[in-house]
Amino acid sequence: MLSPGMFRNLLKHLEKVYFDKYEDDIRGVSGQVLEQLAQRCPERLCETPNGPGAASFALFGCSDAGEVVSTGFQSAWQEYTLGLGSKLVIEHLLELLRLPLAHIAADSWPHRVQSAKAIVDVARMVEREARSSAANKPSSPAAANVAALAQAVLPELAKASRGRVWPGKEHVVGALVKVCTVCADAVSTSEELRDTPSTVCDILLKEMKQGEIPYRREMVKHCSALVEGLDLDVYDQLSSTLLQLVEQYGALSAAPTVSSSHAMDIDDDDDEKALKRPQQLMLVAAAIKALQWALPKTRCLSANQAGQLARTLEDIAHTGVWNTRVASLECLAALLRHLAGASAACDRFAVDIATVLAAVRVCAAEGKYVSVRTAALDTLDAVLAAVAQLGADSRLSDWQRACQEALELFLKDPVPSIADRAKELAK
């Protein structure tokens, strides 16, 4: 039987083999040994005798890019965590974070990515434990763990998220956003971390402007997750950059038209553009979704802000492909509902309903994609709700007639769910 000192030396040797060797079959031996230890003496892996234990090493190796390597670590992790339950994060949080924090700014990009993925795994465990805690009090172990996670991880992730783009950096920024949302309460009550959400927004704004299109799209998605998770009022901070992305790539959302006489004259540049186009369209859709999430919950957009957003969305709804059209229509509906509450006290609605209805009619006539017509009907529903709350706007009667004309299109839709919902709206 190994003494505590011998066991500690074994773990150190396994870590050295894993981090110093390049061949996957050699590095994978560390995971295989851990797997055998977890099967035969799992209680020993929980020990931290005056040095590092095995928890952090097992978790870190689970995210290895090499399948041969990660398989052994994943098996070891499953054996190791069997039956531990909440004890895992309550008693071993700092040990779990040991290797991820040590390598989050490492020279090795793959190790940075592994660190970020491991931190996300830990954050999810802490989140689950906090939610399942029967008495969610500030003094409970689960709440204390949330605060400890925030203090230990957020400053390091913020540092690692700055600087130039490198392969896999989106995972580090994603980990920063995940921990920030999981630890929202702890962040808001900490003097040291209170400004973290604003710092993360600044990082995301900078990252959205650099890198390739797939990287920018991931940054936009992280932005949506941050705003959704923390319920932030950051529309003024984010809207300019997001609208710029939509307008920059929005023109590409129109289907390309190639005349038959030139159908064979497509060069390599055209091929490259065609390959990039789906990514560009997904970026536009993601940016529109982020604008939707960023709509303020406690105040109303100014008339200029609402008008600018509506015009951009209407353009995409007129010319876009199915996914950008759906995103623009959903955001238009959210914008109308956002403005409707303040409309009764205004003499003039902030958005021209006539141009919104023009976009709705174009999408209602879309014969191929049911999702586009469904989103258009939802926008019409939001228009009807807004019109019903309008005060003395001089354009009201014209808008009511235009709503009825648009509704007639949906009543004739061949899809029963759309036609039936239109009948409900017509009552």
C-alpha positions as CSV (number, residue, x, y, z in Angstrom):
1,M,0.0,0.0,0.0
2,L,1.4,3.4,-0.9
3,S,2.1,5.9,1.9
4,P,0.7,9.4,1.5
5,G,4.1,10.7,0.5
6,M,4.6,7.9,-2.1
7,F,1.1,8.6,-3.5
8,R,1.8,12.3,-3.7
9,N,5.0,11.6,-5.7
10,L,3.1,9.3,-8.0
11,L,0.6,12.0,-8.8
12,K,3.5,14.5,-9.4
13,H,5.1,12.0,-11.8
14,L,1.9,11.4,-13.7
15,E,1.4,15.2,-14.1
16,K,5.0,15.6,-15.3
17,V,4.5,12.8,-17.9
18,Y,1.2,14.4,-19.1
19,F,2.5,18.0,-19.4
20,D,6.1,17.2,-20.6
21,K,5.4,14.6,-23.3
22,Y,4.0,15.3,-26.8
23,E,2.9,11.8,-27.9
24,D,-0.7,11.0,-27.1
25,D,-0.1,7.4,-26.4
26,I,2.5,8.3,-23.7
27,R,0.4,11.2,-22.2
28,G,-2.6,8.9,-22.2
29,V,-0.8,6.6,-19.7
30,S,-1.4,9.1,-17.0
31,G,-5.2,8.9,-17.5
32,Q,-5.0,5.1,-17.6
33,V,-3.2,5.0,-14.3
34,L,-5.6,7.4,-12.7
35,E,-8.5,5.2,-14.0
36,Q,-7.0,2.2,-12.3
37,L,-6.5,4.1,-9.1
38,A,-10.1,5.4,-9.2
39,Q,-11.4,1.8,-9.6
40,R,-9.3,0.2,-6.9
41,C,-8.9,2.9,-4.2
42,P,-11.1,6.0,-5.0
43,E,-10.8,7.3,-1.5
44,R,-7.0,7.8,-2.0
45,L,-7.7,10.2,-4.9
46,C,-9.7,12.5,-2.5
47,E,-6.6,12.9,-0.3
48,T,-4.4,16.0,-0.5
49,P,-1.5,15.0,1.8
50,N,0.5,18.2,2.0
51,G,0.3,18.7,-1.8
52,P,-1.9,18.4,-4.8
53,G,-4.6,15.7,-5.1
54,A,-5.9,14.0,-8.2
55,A,-9.2,15.9,-8.6
56,S,-7.9,18.8,-10.6
57,F,-5.7,16.5,-12.8
58,A,-8.5,14.2,-13.6
59,L,-10.9,17.0,-14.5
60,F,-8.2,18.8,-16.6
61,G,-7.4,15.7,-18.7
62,C,-11.1,15.2,-19.5
63,S,-11.0,18.1,-21.9
64,D,-7.8,17.0,-23.7
65,A,-8.1,17.4,-27.5
66,G,-6.8,13.9,-28.1
67,E,-9.5,11.3,-27.8
68,V,-7.0,8.6,-26.9
69,V,-5.8,10.8,-23.9
70,S,-9.2,12.1,-22.8
71,T,-10.9,8.7,-22.6
72,G,-8.8,7.5,-19.7
73,F,-9.3,10.7,-17.8
74,Q,-13.0,10.7,-18.4
75,S,-13.3,7.2,-17.0
76,A,-11.1,8.1,-14.0
77,W,-13.3,11.2,-13.4
78,Q,-16.5,9.1,-13.5
79,E,-15.1,6.6,-11.0
80,Y,-13.7,9.3,-8.9
81,T,-16.9,11.4,-8.6
82,L,-19.2,8.4,-8.1
83,G,-21.1,8.9,-4.9
84,L,-19.4,12.1,-3.9
85,G,-22.3,14.4,-4.8
86,S,-22.1,17.9,-3.3
87,K,-19.0,17.0,-1.3
88,L,-17.0,17.3,-4.5
89,V,-17.4,21.0,-4.9
90,I,-18.0,21.9,-1.3
91,E,-14.8,20.3,0.0
92,H,-12.5,20.3,-3.1
93,L,-13.3,23.5,-5.0
94,L,-9.8,25.0,-4.8
95,E,-8.2,21.7,-5.7
96,L,-10.5,21.4,-8.7
97,L,-9.4,24.9,-9.8
98,R,-5.6,24.3,-9.2
99,L,-4.5,23.2,-12.7
100,P,-7.0,25.3,-14.7
101,L,-5.8,28.5,-13.0
102,A,-2.2,27.4,-13.4
103,H,-2.6,27.0,-17.2
104,I,-5.2,29.6,-18.1
105,A,-2.4,31.9,-19.4
106,A,0.0,29.2,-20.4
107,D,2.2,29.3,-23.5
108,S,0.3,26.3,-24.8
109,W,-3.0,27.3,-26.5
110,P,-4.5,23.8,-26.1
111,H,-3.8,24.0,-22.3
112,R,-5.5,27.4,-22.2
113,V,-8.6,25.9,-23.9
114,Q,-8.5,22.9,-21.5
115,S,-8.3,25.2,-18.5
116,A,-11.3,27.2,-19.8
117,K,-13.4,24.1,-20.3
118,A,-12.5,22.7,-16.9
119,I,-13.5,26.0,-15.3
120,V,-16.8,25.9,-17.1
121,D,-17.3,22.4,-15.7
122,V,-16.6,23.5,-12.2
123,A,-18.9,26.5,-12.6
124,R,-21.7,24.2,-13.7
125,M,-21.1,22.0,-10.6
126,V,-21.2,25.0,-8.3
127,E,-24.3,26.3,-10.0
128,R,-26.1,23.0,-9.6
129,E,-25.2,22.8,-6.0
130,A,-26.3,26.3,-5.3
131,R,-29.7,25.7,-6.9
132,S,-30.3,22.4,-5.1
133,S,-29.3,23.8,-1.7
134,A,-32.4,23.7,0.4
135,A,-31.5,26.8,2.4
136,N,-29.9,29.2,0.0
137,K,-28.5,31.6,2.6
138,P,-25.4,33.8,2.4
139,S,-23.7,31.6,5.1
140,S,-24.5,28.3,3.4
141,P,-21.6,26.2,1.9
142,A,-23.2,26.5,-1.6
143,A,-23.3,30.3,-1.4
144,A,-19.8,30.5,0.0
145,N,-18.6,28.3,-2.9
146,V,-20.1,30.7,-5.4
147,A,-18.3,33.6,-3.8
148,A,-15.0,31.6,-3.6
149,L,-15.3,30.7,-7.3
150,A,-15.9,34.3,-8.3
151,Q,-12.9,35.6,-6.2
152,A,-10.5,32.9,-7.5
153,V,-11.4,32.8,-11.2
154,L,-12.9,36.0,-12.5
155,P,-9.7,38.2,-12.3
156,E,-7.6,35.5,-14.0
157,L,-10.1,34.9,-16.7
158,A,-10.4,38.7,-17.4
159,K,-6.6,38.9,-17.8
160,A,-6.5,35.9,-20.1
161,S,-9.4,37.2,-22.3
162,R,-7.5,40.3,-23.3
163,G,-4.9,40.6,-26.1
164,R,-4.7,39.3,-29.6
165,V,-6.9,36.5,-31.0
166,W,-5.5,33.0,-30.9
167,P,-7.0,29.6,-31.8
168,G,-9.5,28.7,-29.1
169,K,-9.6,32.0,-27.3
170,E,-13.4,32.0,-27.6
171,H,-13.4,29.2,-24.9
172,V,-11.6,31.5,-22.4
173,V,-14.0,34.4,-23.1
174,G,-16.9,31.9,-22.8
175,A,-15.7,30.7,-19.4
176,L,-15.4,34.3,-18.2
177,V,-19.1,34.9,-19.2
178,K,-20.2,31.6,-17.7
179,V,-18.6,32.3,-14.3
180,C,-19.8,35.9,-14.3
181,T,-23.4,34.7,-14.8
182,V,-23.2,31.9,-12.3
183,C,-21.7,34.2,-9.7
184,A,-24.0,37.1,-10.4
185,D,-25.1,37.7,-6.8
186,A,-21.6,37.3,-5.4
187,V,-20.3,39.8,-8.0
188,S,-22.9,42.4,-7.2
189,T,-22.1,42.3,-3.5
190,S,-18.3,42.3,-3.7
191,E,-16.4,45.6,-3.7
192,E,-13.6,44.1,-5.7
193,L,-15.8,42.4,-8.4
194,R,-18.7,44.9,-8.7
195,D,-17.3,46.3,-11.9
196,T,-16.7,42.9,-13.5
197,P,-19.9,42.9,-15.7
198,S,-18.9,46.2,-17.2
199,T,-15.3,45.0,-17.7
200,V,-16.6,41.8,-19.5
201,C,-18.8,44.0,-21.8
202,D,-15.8,46.1,-22.7
203,I,-13.8,42.9,-23.5
204,L,-16.6,41.5,-25.6
205,L,-17.0,44.8,-27.6
206,K,-13.3,44.7,-28.4
207,E,-13.3,41.0,-29.4
208,M,-16.4,41.5,-31.7
209,K,-14.3,43.8,-33.8
210,Q,-11.4,41.4,-34.4
211,G,-10.7,37.9,-35.7
212,E,-12.5,35.8,-38.3
213,I,-16.2,35.7,-38.7
214,P,-16.7,32.5,-36.7
215,Y,-14.8,34.0,-33.8
216,R,-16.9,37.2,-33.9
217,R,-20.1,35.2,-33.9
218,E,-19.0,33.3,-30.7
219,M,-18.3,36.7,-29.1
220,V,-21.8,37.9,-30.1
221,K,-23.3,34.7,-28.6
222,H,-21.3,35.3,-25.4
223,C,-22.6,38.8,-25.3
224,S,-26.2,37.5,-25.5
225,A,-25.5,35.0,-22.7
226,L,-24.0,37.7,-20.5
227,V,-27.0,40.1,-21.0
228,E,-29.5,37.3,-20.5
229,G,-27.8,35.9,-17.5
230,L,-27.3,39.2,-15.6
231,D,-30.3,41.2,-16.9
232,L,-28.0,44.1,-17.7
233,D,-29.0,47.5,-19.1
234,V,-26.2,47.9,-21.6
235,Y,-28.1,48.7,-24.8
236,D,-26.4,52.1,-25.2
237,Q,-23.0,50.4,-24.7
238,L,-23.6,47.5,-27.1
239,S,-26.0,48.7,-29.8
240,S,-23.5,50.7,-32.0
241,T,-21.2,47.7,-32.4
242,L,-24.0,45.2,-32.9
243,L,-25.8,47.4,-35.5
244,Q,-22.5,47.9,-37.3
245,L,-22.1,44.1,-37.6
246,V,-25.7,43.7,-38.9
247,E,-25.3,46.5,-41.4
248,Q,-21.8,45.4,-42.5
249,Y,-22.9,41.9,-43.3
250,G,-26.6,42.4,-43.8
251,A,-26.2,43.1,-47.5
252,L,-24.8,39.6,-47.9
253,S,-28.0,38.1,-46.5
254,A,-29.8,38.7,-49.8
255,A,-29.7,35.6,-52.0
256,P,-27.1,36.0,-54.7
257,T,-28.4,36.4,-58.3
258,V,-26.2,34.9,-61.1
259,S,-27.5,35.3,-64.6
260,S,-27.5,32.2,-66.8
261,S,-25.1,33.8,-69.3
262,H,-22.5,34.2,-66.5
263,A,-23.3,31.1,-64.5
264,M,-20.0,29.4,-65.6
265,D,-17.9,32.5,-65.0
266,I,-17.4,31.9,-61.3
267,D,-13.8,32.3,-60.2
268,D,-12.0,31.2,-57.0
269,D,-12.8,34.5,-55.3
270,D,-16.5,33.7,-55.8
271,D,-16.0,30.2,-54.4
272,E,-14.4,31.7,-51.3
273,K,-17.2,34.2,-50.8
274,A,-19.8,31.4,-51.1
275,L,-18.0,29.4,-48.4
276,K,-17.9,32.4,-46.1
277,R,-21.5,33.4,-46.7
278,P,-23.2,31.0,-44.3
279,Q,-20.9,32.1,-41.5
280,Q,-21.6,35.7,-42.3
281,L,-25.4,35.1,-42.2
282,M,-25.1,33.3,-38.9
283,L,-23.2,36.3,-37.5
284,V,-26.0,38.7,-38.6
285,A,-28.6,36.5,-37.0
286,A,-26.6,36.2,-33.8
287,A,-26.1,40.0,-33.7
288,I,-29.8,40.6,-34.1
289,K,-30.6,38.2,-31.3
290,A,-28.1,40.0,-29.1
291,L,-29.8,43.3,-29.8
292,Q,-33.1,41.7,-28.8
293,W,-31.6,40.5,-25.5
294,A,-30.1,44.0,-24.9
295,L,-33.4,45.8,-25.0
296,P,-33.7,47.6,-21.7
297,K,-36.2,46.2,-19.2
298,T,-36.6,49.2,-16.9
299,R,-36.6,52.1,-19.4
300,C,-37.7,52.8,-23.0
301,L,-35.4,53.4,-25.9
302,S,-35.3,56.9,-27.3
303,A,-37.2,57.6,-30.5
304,N,-33.9,57.8,-32.4
305,Q,-32.7,54.5,-31.1
306,A,-35.9,52.7,-31.7
307,G,-36.2,54.1,-35.2
308,Q,-32.7,53.2,-36.2
309,L,-33.1,49.6,-34.9
310,A,-36.5,49.2,-36.6
311,R,-35.2,50.4,-40.0
312,T,-32.2,48.0,-39.8
313,L,-34.5,45.1,-38.9
314,E,-37.0,46.0,-41.7
315,D,-34.2,46.0,-44.3
316,I,-33.1,42.5,-43.2
317,A,-36.7,41.2,-43.2
318,H,-37.2,42.4,-46.8
319,T,-34.0,41.1,-48.3
320,G,-32.6,38.4,-45.9
321,V,-32.5,34.7,-46.1
322,W,-34.7,32.6,-43.8
323,N,-32.5,32.7,-40.6
324,T,-31.8,36.4,-40.7
325,R,-35.5,37.1,-41.6
326,V,-36.6,35.1,-38.6
327,A,-34.1,36.8,-36.3
328,S,-35.2,40.3,-37.6
329,L,-38.9,39.6,-37.2
330,E,-38.5,38.2,-33.7
331,C,-36.5,41.3,-32.7
332,L,-39.1,43.6,-34.3
333,A,-41.8,41.9,-32.2
334,A,-39.7,42.3,-29.1
335,L,-39.1,46.0,-29.9
336,L,-42.8,46.7,-30.5
337,R,-43.6,45.1,-27.1
338,H,-40.9,47.1,-25.5
339,L,-42.3,50.3,-26.9
340,A,-46.0,49.5,-26.4
341,G,-46.0,50.2,-22.6
342,A,-45.0,53.9,-23.2
343,S,-47.1,54.4,-26.3
344,A,-50.3,55.4,-24.5
345,A,-48.7,58.5,-23.1
346,C,-47.2,59.6,-26.5
347,D,-48.8,61.6,-29.3
348,R,-46.5,59.8,-31.8
349,F,-45.3,56.2,-31.8
350,A,-41.5,55.9,-32.0
351,V,-41.6,53.4,-34.9
352,D,-43.5,53.7,-38.2
353,I,-46.0,50.8,-38.0
354,A,-46.6,51.1,-41.8
355,T,-43.0,50.1,-42.7
356,V,-43.1,47.3,-40.1
357,L,-46.3,45.9,-41.7
358,A,-44.7,46.2,-45.2
359,A,-42.0,43.8,-44.0
360,V,-44.6,41.6,-42.4
361,R,-46.5,41.3,-45.7
362,V,-43.3,40.4,-47.6
363,C,-42.5,37.6,-45.2
364,A,-46.2,36.5,-45.1
365,A,-45.9,35.8,-48.8
366,E,-42.8,33.7,-48.3
367,G,-43.8,30.3,-49.7
368,K,-40.9,28.1,-48.7
369,Y,-40.1,28.6,-45.0
370,V,-42.9,28.1,-42.4
371,S,-40.6,29.5,-39.7
372,V,-40.4,32.9,-41.6
373,R,-44.3,33.1,-41.8
374,T,-44.6,32.1,-38.2
375,A,-42.2,34.8,-37.1
376,A,-44.1,37.3,-39.3
377,L,-47.4,36.4,-37.7
378,D,-45.8,36.9,-34.2
379,T,-44.7,40.3,-35.3
380,L,-48.2,41.1,-36.5
381,D,-49.5,40.1,-33.1
382,A,-47.1,42.5,-31.5
383,V,-48.2,45.2,-34.0
384,L,-51.9,44.6,-33.1
385,A,-51.1,44.8,-29.4
386,A,-49.1,48.1,-29.9
387,V,-51.9,49.6,-32.0
388,A,-54.5,48.8,-29.4
389,Q,-52.6,50.8,-26.8
390,L,-51.9,53.8,-29.0
391,G,-53.2,57.2,-27.9
392,A,-53.9,60.0,-30.4
393,D,-51.4,59.2,-33.1
394,S,-52.7,60.6,-36.4
395,R,-51.5,57.5,-38.3
396,L,-53.7,55.1,-36.3
397,S,-56.5,54.6,-38.8
398,D,-54.1,53.9,-41.6
399,W,-52.3,51.4,-39.5
400,Q,-55.4,49.6,-38.5
401,R,-56.4,49.1,-42.2
402,A,-52.9,47.9,-43.0
403,C,-53.1,45.4,-40.1
404,Q,-56.3,44.0,-41.5
405,E,-54.7,43.6,-45.0
406,A,-51.8,41.7,-43.5
407,L,-54.1,39.5,-41.4
408,E,-55.9,38.5,-44.6
409,L,-52.7,37.0,-46.0
410,F,-52.2,34.8,-42.9
411,L,-55.8,33.7,-42.9
412,K,-55.1,32.1,-46.4
413,D,-51.9,30.3,-45.2
414,P,-51.8,26.6,-46.1
415,V,-50.3,25.7,-42.8
416,P,-53.2,25.1,-40.3
417,S,-51.3,26.3,-37.2
418,I,-50.7,29.7,-38.9
419,A,-54.2,30.1,-40.3
420,D,-55.8,29.1,-37.0
421,R,-53.7,31.6,-35.0
422,A,-54.6,34.3,-37.6
423,K,-58.3,33.5,-37.0
424,E,-57.8,34.0,-33.2
425,L,-56.1,37.4,-33.9
426,A,-59.0,38.4,-36.2
427,K,-61.6,38.0,-33.5
